[in-house]
Amino acid sequence: MTNIIDYSTITYARVLSRRNQAELNKQSNILNQAYPNAEHIQEYANGLDYNRLGFLYITRKIEQQKIKQIIAVSNDIFLQIRFNEFKIFCKKNNCKIIIHNKTNSLF
């Protein structure tokens, strides 16, 4: 039986560079196990860079209201600064942010 991907749920893992491969694998494994049917995005990028491909893909899908929830292991995985603005953007577009390591806290 094939797993059906739920494209309305996205997990997002990010680290600064390929030197942090072990941390990226750790984040991805946690999220993949907890949300096996979600669409999984991972990338190497600076949290201050707003033009990273995975993040842009996610923000476009949020704008189109195609994502119901986005999940990461930490809020600074999304943005190191301006997280509150991202939270407001998600809320306006009916998308929940779940931080998995914070006992599944919901924003």
N, C-alpha and C positions, 0 to 999 in steps of 0.2 A: 504494500500500500504506500502510495506517495504522500508525503506531507504537503498539505495545502498552505501556501504562504498567505498570511494575513497582511496585505499591503496597507491597512489602516493603522497598523502598529509597527513602529520602527524602533530598533535599538541602535544606539550610536556609541561607538568606542573611538577614542582619539588619544594619540600621544604625540609628543613634539617631533620625534624623529625616529628613524629606523634603529637607532641605538636603544630605544625603549621598546623593542619588539616583545620582550617578555611581559611587560606591563600591558601592551595591547592585547597579547594573547590571553592574559589573565582577565581583562575586562570582557573580551569577546566570549570567553568560555563561560563566565558568570552569566552574561546576558543570553547566550545561546541556550544554556541549560534551563534558565528560568522562563524564557520566552521562545521556545523552539519553532513556533510557526510565524514569528514576526519577520519582517524584512530587516536584515542586518547590514548596517553601514559601519565601516571602520576606515580610519585614515590617519596619516602622519601629517600633522599640521600644527602651527602655533595657534593657541586659543585666542590670540589677538588679531589673527588674520580672518577677516570676514568674507574673503573670496575663496575659501577652501571648497573644493568640489563637492564633497559629501554634505557639508553644511548648506551650501547653496541648493543642492538637490532637495534637502529636507525643507528648507524655507519655502521653496517653490511649491512643494506638495502641501505644506501647511497653508499657504496663501490660497491654493485651489481647494482647500478643505478636504483633502484626500487622506489626511492623517488624523486619527482620533487620539492617539497617544504616542509619545516619544519617550524612550527610556534610556537612561545612562546610569553609570555607577556614581557619578558626582555631577553637581550642577556646573562646575568649572570645566567639565568636558565640553559643554556647549560653547560657553563664552567665559573667558577669564574675567572680563569686566562687562558691564551692560547686561548682566543676566536678567535684571528686573525688566528691562525693555523687551527682552526676548520672551519673558513670561507673559507680559501684557499682549505681545503680538500673538502668542499661541492662544491665549484666552479669547481674544477677539475672533480667532479663526476656529474656535471650538476644538482645540487640541490640548490635551492634558500632558503635563510633564511629570514623569515619575522618576524619582531618584532611587534606584534599587537598593543601594547600601544603607539608606536612611530608613530602614524597615519599611520600604516601599512608600515613602512619603510622596504626597501628591501636591503639585502646585496648581 
